[in-house]
Amino acid sequence: MPHPAFGEKPYPQFGTDGARGTADTFTADFNFAVGLAAGNHFADAGDTMYLTGDTRASSARIMQQVGAGLTAAGVSVAYVDTMPTPGLMYTTAQGERAA
């Protein structure tokens, strides 16, 4: 069933491991909204959140758009090179920052 914000195009689905969908379903508006929501819910203004991606070609675009949403929420964004989730969790634990 199409979502009004995405027209007839399929949109990302959320499950137990996050959002899933093809790269084209992760639109700039969707990615920004995810960043804004995460920044407002998981952090306080002025906090730093680490953001990383994987090796897919769409990763850099999605990270920048999510980062823009986080920034709009007043959160500082620290972009981290490509790494697996456990590595990001270790990095955040060392810096005592939100992930």
Secondary structure, 3 states (H helix, E strand, C coil): CCCCCCCCCCCCEEECCEEECCHHHCCHHHHHHHHHHHHHHHCCCCCEEEECCCCCCCHHHHHHHHHHHHHHCCCEEEECCCCCHHHHHHHHHHHCCEC
